[in-house]
Amino acid sequence: MVADNNSNKLNRDRLLWSCRRGMLELDLLLKDFIYKGYETLELDDQKAFSDLLDYPDAVLFDLLMGKSITADQGIASVVKKIRTIATSTTA
């Protein structure tokens, strides 16, 4: 149990580090999602989120702002969840 908690914390810390971007807007959106929505994701969506973090900042920004869409359904699902968390915390 303790090892599992340490593994979860290490994974979250790794993801938080990956959320550090060149744009403050991306930093805020992604880190907020880690704290408020990531733990509720299914394993496939967690993998898609990790894949999303590999996108260049400009592409990631356009996806999260709704300026572009992706054909990858897993990525699209995660983007929708990030946008939902973002709009629910600003309302």
Buried (B, 14 or more C-beta within 10 A) or exposed (E): EEEEEEEEEEEBEEBBEBBEBEEEEBBEBBBBBBEBBBEEBEEEBBEBBBEBBEBEEEEBBBBBBEEEEBEEEBBBBBBEBBBEBBEEEEE
